Amino acid sequence: MSTTVTQSAIEQLPTPFIESTRAVFSTMLGVELTLSDACKCRRFYSPFDISGVIGLSGSIKGMLVVGMDTPVAFAIAEELLGYRPTEIDGEVFDMVGELANMICGNAKERMGDPSIALGLPTVVSGANYNIVFHSDKQLHLLCFETPWGPLSIEFGLK
């Protein structure tokens, strides 16, 4: 049996992602995030150094991108791993991918739709990279202030 997602449900999609991002940071890192429209987030282009990307399929299709600068990634890694990295390495990539997975998985649970499935996270880093969303997706951009700097949650869903 397929589930049909209404326009009203799509308009409410930011809520589970806001709540899940805050819950993951509160639970895993012991910090409260502030939702901000002043961070350096821009749609279709990542000004950040590293991003975790995870796809969704089922009744809701699309992807979620968690973006941050290196100092933010290093501070999060220090909290989670117990030491501060000095370079973006395999452990930082794994941490960013797992952070995207936890945020997206928590949001999926909050949506209460068992037909939604998550893909495996992918992590990209470097300067001036682009992450392109399919043109048929409704795009959302959430900017959070962490104690270490800005963090973006961008998702395009249909």
C-alpha positions in Angstrom: 0.0 0.0 0.0 1.5 3.4 -1.0 1.1 6.5 1.1 0.2 9.8 -0.4 1.9 12.9 1.0 -0.4 15.9 1.0 0.7 19.5 0.3 0.0 20.3 3.9 2.4 17.6 5.1 5.1 18.9 2.7 4.7 22.5 4.1 5.2 21.1 7.6 8.4 19.2 6.7 10.8 21.7 8.2 9.4 21.0 11.7 10.7 17.4 12.0 14.1 18.4 10.7 14.3 21.4 13.1 13.3 19.2 16.0 15.6 16.3 15.1 18.6 18.5 14.6 18.1 20.1 18.0 17.5 16.7 19.6 20.6 15.1 18.1 22.8 18.0 19.2 21.2 18.1 22.7 21.4 14.3 23.2 24.8 13.6 21.6 26.7 16.8 22.3 24.8 18.4 25.2 24.4 21.7 23.4 21.3 23.7 22.4 21.1 25.1 18.9 19.6 28.4 17.9 17.7 28.5 14.6 19.1 31.5 12.6 18.5 33.2 9.3 21.8 35.0 9.6 24.3 32.2 9.0 26.2 31.9 5.8 23.9 29.4 4.1 23.0 29.9 0.4 20.8 27.6 -1.6 22.5 25.4 -4.3 26.0 26.2 -3.2 27.8 25.1 -0.2 30.1 27.7 1.4 31.1 25.1 4.0 34.2 22.9 4.1 32.4 19.6 4.6 28.9 18.2 4.1 27.1 15.0 4.8 24.5 14.0 2.3 21.8 11.3 2.7 19.0 10.3 0.4 15.4 9.5 1.2 13.1 7.2 -0.7 9.5 5.9 -0.3 6.5 8.2 0.0 9.0 11.1 0.4 11.9 11.3 -2.0 14.9 13.6 -2.0 18.0 14.3 0.1 19.3 16.0 3.1 22.6 17.9 3.4 24.3 18.8 6.6 27.0 21.5 6.0 29.6 22.9 8.3 33.1 24.5 8.4 36.2 22.6 9.5 36.3 24.2 13.0 32.7 23.1 13.6 33.4 19.6 12.4 36.5 19.4 14.5 34.7 20.7 17.6 31.9 18.1 17.1 34.4 15.4 16.5 36.2 16.4 19.7 33.0 16.1 21.7 32.1 12.7 20.1 35.5 11.1 19.8 37.3 12.6 22.7 40.1 14.3 20.8 40.4 17.2 18.4 41.3 16.3 14.8 44.0 18.3 13.0 42.8 17.4 9.5 39.7 16.3 7.7 40.4 12.5 7.7 38.4 9.3 7.6 37.1 9.7 11.2 35.9 13.2 10.5 34.2 11.9 7.3 32.5 9.1 9.3 31.4 11.5 12.0 29.8 14.0 9.5 28.1 11.1 7.7 26.8 9.7 11.0 25.6 13.1 12.0 23.6 13.4 8.8 22.3 9.8 9.4 21.2 10.6 12.9 19.4 13.9 12.0 17.7 12.3 9.0 16.8 9.2 10.9 15.4 11.1 13.8 13.3 13.3 11.4 12.0 10.2 9.7 10.8 8.8 13.0 9.1 12.2 13.8 7.3 12.0 10.4 5.8 8.7 11.5 5.8 7.2 8.0 7.3 3.7 7.9 7.5 3.7 4.1 10.3 6.3 4.1 13.8 4.7 3.7 17.2 6.3 4.2 20.2 5.7 2.0 23.8 5.5 3.1 25.4 8.8 3.9 28.0 10.4 1.6 30.4 13.1 2.7 32.0 15.7 0.5 34.6 18.3 1.4 36.7 20.9 -0.3 36.4 24.4 -1.6 33.4 25.7 -3.5 31.6 22.4 -4.3 28.1 22.3 -5.5 25.3 19.9 -4.3 22.5 19.9 -6.9 18.9 19.1 -6.0 16.5 17.8 -8.6 14.3 20.6 -9.9 11.1 18.9 -8.9 11.9 19.0 -5.2 10.6 21.5 -2.7 13.7 23.0 -1.2 14.2 24.0 2.5 17.2 25.7 4.1 17.6 25.7 7.9 20.5 27.6 9.5 21.6 26.9 13.0 24.1 28.5 15.3 26.2 26.1 17.3 28.6 27.1 20.1 31.3 26.6 17.4 29.8 28.3 14.4 27.1 27.9 11.8 25.6 24.6 10.6 23.2 24.2 7.7 20.5 21.7 7.1 19.3 21.8 3.5 16.8 19.4 2.1 14.9 18.9 -1.1 11.9 16.6 -1.0 9.0 15.5 -3.1 
